[in-house]
Amino acid sequence: MNKKTVFVTGATSGVGLKITEICIKKGYTVYATGRNESALKTLSNMGAHVIQADLRRLEDMERVVSELPDIDVAILNAGLGIFANVHELTDEEVDTMIDVNVKAPIYLTKRIAPKLIARGGGHLIYVSSQAGKVATRKASVYAASKHAITGFLNGVRLELAEYGINVTGIFPGPIDTPFLQKADATNAYRESIKRFLIEPEYVATEVVKTIERPVREVNLPRVMGITAKLYALAPVLVEKVGKGFFNKK
């Protein structure tokens, strides 16, 4: 197997942590970034090259990119959600979701793409969400951010194809990670969707598979791809049938 050099954002928790651990175990050279110093130290002890950074800060982003060697794969995984109706969110919470979920991966792509073009190819993997295809109540702004990055990665795929750069979109459903507790401290959201939750190890394994076998997109679980297509064709029907989910408390 070609032992690639892989860059992972959001590597200190949830799916990003699992992706990083799997990549290390597979023998890839891994560069991992995140904010949690303790988690980064653990990853460093496992063999990763770690860079502590807050990707909401442009200066941190510039520093991260400057410290990267030539990479084969960038897994842009960092994400943040705050689940509340739009009129209940503060402006700062809206800005934070847009900064982390939209601006950070776009800015990183802008800086990484020229390096991949210069080396003659590479692979960009964006961990998005099914919310980037189907919006629900109490996730309007989060869904907007994921719709934005979905549109972006689909456009970037066309822009970079001629340079031998693959672009993969990962679209998981709700994942059982600390992300949910941070998104909704009341835990009501998690309780309402617990039967739909998928394990982070499953998502991470599917993401890592695409490193050696690049594909256009991956929906997790697979049935989610069908649901998204149905929603695009008949949104009113899907919202009616899935009323309990779309109107979750």
Sequence and secondary structure as in RCSB ss.txt:
>XXXX:A:sequence
MNKKTVFVTGATSGVGLKITEICIKKGYTVYATGRNESALKTLSNMGAHVIQADLRRLEDMERVVSELPDIDVAI
LNAGLGIFANVHELTDEEVDTMIDVNVKAPIYLTKRIAPKLIARGGGHLIYVSSQAGKVATRKASVYAASKHAIT
GFLNGVRLELAEYGINVTGIFPGPIDTPFLQKADATNAYRESIKRFLIEPEYVATEVVKTIERPVREVNLPRVMG
ITAKLYALAPVLVEKVGKGFFNKK
>XXXX:A:secstr
    EEEESSTTSHHHHHHHHHHHHTT EEEEEES HHHHHHHHHHT EEEE  TTSHHHHHHHHHH  S SEEE
E       S GGGS HHHHHHHHIIIIIHHHHHHHHHHHHHHHHT EEEEEE  GGGTS  TT HHHHHHHHHHH
HHHHHHHHHHGGGTEEEEEEEE  B SHHHHHH TT HHHHHHGGG B HHHHHHHHHHHHHS  SEEEESTHHH
HHHHHHHH HHHHHHHTHHHHT  
